[in-house]
């Protein structure tokens, strides 16, 4: 067993699996503590390296492309401190960190683990049900349905449409951008009906606009990952390319495209007639829908 225990967390390698456990110190980000232990099978690992520095070094693990739904959902946009595949190492433990890294590298060579992209997820993602309250509302996922419930501070358009419920089979892509504290983020569920729509997140009833606590909003990546883990693997899209692109099968035929456009415009018209949308809001939202289509 090769193991290193630090304030930031623990890495333990038994020859087949690297178990990464977050530390309990207050400096460990809420996201890592909530995500919990990650068991990384050897076949999911592309490489590992220890980067020594004057005061504290870093152990970094690189996974094979397509192996982890967390990396697929977040697209490498997790803040460095929230990355579960990174461990801060005290300078007096540098030798242990080098030993752990070398043990993993040797096992990769002995088992002849390829570096090519995987054709299936090798990590399960977070367990369900999972629910996160953000600045714009609450997103929940039970393994079969995604539900969005709006907060009192959500845009009037969203509150007027009520809770949004989507079957996971209707979701074709999850788009996630973190709230950095300087710029807003969003969590958007692209469905077969909204694949052409490009409403801004604050107006889109299929998206959470992340503008509040960056620490709390980062937890929406848990739901993004849980849903992504249950969508078709990226290797099945666009002839097997692992680029995280929209599935070709998600593009509706022209007749469906026209029906979706008419339905969205009809919904906006009803909100306008009922006084939910002002003339200005109706004109702006209608223009955004038409541009998206």
Steps between C-alpha positions, in 0.01 A plus 500: 500500500639838396338779701545866574296690759488879488280776636354532149403132489629145459609294200522123551604261220454123542623396155163517325325811635598845623268609780493877535344624823457874563640646819278638775696822550304822446733591214366209293230637263135415569472336157771244573362422844151451355618294202667266748735211435589420141610147409701522177565165329846462351357464147355853525839663562709652222784623720605643835767751588641668810585869457739612778505863609690695766229485766239249384493265204210348308403149403296510181315217331399512135211277396434351160263709294142380538570300819342738751154664477619774739770615258259461207232713670732773625726511193812577704336811648508395865711740708839348573432469874176307433670248266487159675793376289742748655663468843705766678809344659714643780867534413606244762273239335639547150677165509177318586317683219770398250471140619120492458527653152767251396297203629201607289720558193660156536157336527386680185803361315460147634129486418561672163218747559437688173486879491230514233150634579263253662175381343309497830512681831727319745393707801135515614466866597312611813219284641136599451268648608691827510360849555673839508358839589662779302454873465239456226309203639531132590604224260425139589570170327368160611663291229207524258377862514655844532292761683558877514316700769541876482595734782320826582792682342473312167394684187126556460492288185632199691270545797202537268572168326518316833722202586669337202516118493702310239538126448867410470420338164398842364830664598760493225772710663592671827680834481673631812705810572602585858419824675846648550389777734588751227291358218170311518484133417217271395373143496297431186317185393474479122197294401373379165257792494747771604802390297459805273408750771767736631323702767731663756522290821305756704201459262538133405257275696734208436799669663614620840670838498784480753569843646506462880745317725771351280573244773138383512428527127799275427296211642278510189784308333382200707168496315668573167725198556224266617291578191799480264585154637158379382514650151647314201878493522677763284665223296159425347467852365611632163669184382667430833674834555550594864453872468193543717305626200127488456380161370412503134181313582391791721440730203131493428375468144370822343133427579575444869721808500209711373258351756735572790543861384123553477445345843765721665355813338149399603612455863664844498187654347284355777735634768486842333119502479470395864714794602789286625736648239520870428509622139876546529560157657280331240679669210846417639418135579324447166802641316731267694287197411492593132876551495551160660285332237 
